[in-house]
Amino acid sequence: MKLQFAMDTLTTTQALEWAAAAAPHVDILELGTPLIKSEGLAAVTAVKDAHPDKTVFADLKTMDAGALEAEIAFKAGADLVTVLGTAGDSTIAGAVQAAETHGKGVVVDLIGVADKPARAREVVALGATFVEMHAGLDEQAEEGYSLETLLRAGAEAGVPFSVAGGVKESSIAAVQESGAQVAVAGSSIYSADDVAAAAAALRAAVV
Ligand SMILES: O=C(CO)[C@H](O)[C@H](O)COP(=O)(O)O
């Protein structure tokens, strides 16, 4: 299982610092949506230039203009971009078309989708590389939130998936057992006193 580090910060400087610390232990470096909104796609270029050997994931959360938004992110250095599963099929297909042109990939984020397994199968049929079983930061803060629901949805979907929603050292083994291809961890790494050690601990918890 691959490990993805979601860098939810507002500055490229902070992202580059975190990326340098975590890179030896992770496979995918994600630029969180707030970072891209704050700094623009120049942040994607900066991270890719610093880590050309890593998969760089631009969490665009595109809802419209799929081809255009994917295109500009790929040109900036992204290897994977996200489109929302709640977007129309033509938006997802447009992003997939841009990915094929550039030899890159599209991840469909199922945040806010009620029937995640069904939508997962639809978007993979449209050409998504994998789907993200995702509970966002707001949903995680709601009473009764449980990662288990995401893991069940992933296992039920029967297509390649990642899991994001407060993944941490105590839960990452369950993510792997669910059959996920990628575990996404943000705050459990960047909120740690020692970012490198937190990333290494997550890596050590999975194979
Ligand atoms: O995309 C996101 C929020 O929309 C986060 O990057 C994702 O949820 C991972 O972060 P965390 O591990 O802190 O939940």
PDBQT file of the ligand as one rigid body, heavy atoms in Angstrom, charges set to zero:
ROOT
HETATM    1  O1  LIG A 301      -8.423  16.695   1.501  1.00  0.00    +0.000 OA
HETATM    2  C1  LIG A 301      -8.434  16.969   2.687  1.00  0.00    +0.000 C 
HETATM    3  C2  LIG A 301      -9.485  17.787   3.276  1.00  0.00    +0.000 C 
HETATM    4  O2  LIG A 301     -10.496  18.073   2.346  1.00  0.00    +0.000 OA
HETATM    5  C3  LIG A 301      -7.340  16.429   3.569  1.00  0.00    +0.000 C 
HETATM    6  O3  LIG A 301      -6.124  16.638   2.951  1.00  0.00    +0.000 OA
HETATM    7  C4  LIG A 301      -7.551  14.952   3.808  1.00  0.00    +0.000 C 
HETATM    8  O4  LIG A 301      -8.750  14.792   4.534  1.00  0.00    +0.000 OA
HETATM    9  C5  LIG A 301      -6.404  14.310   4.581  1.00  0.00    +0.000 C 
HETATM   10  O5  LIG A 301      -6.149  14.995   5.764  1.00  0.00    +0.000 OA
HETATM   11  P1  LIG A 301      -6.430  14.373   7.223  1.00  0.00    +0.000 P 
HETATM   12  O6  LIG A 301      -5.570  13.127   7.324  1.00  0.00    +0.000 OA
HETATM   13  O7  LIG A 301      -5.983  15.471   8.152  1.00  0.00    +0.000 OA
HETATM   14  O8  LIG A 301      -7.884  14.046   7.264  1.00  0.00    +0.000 OA
ENDROOT
TORSDOF 0
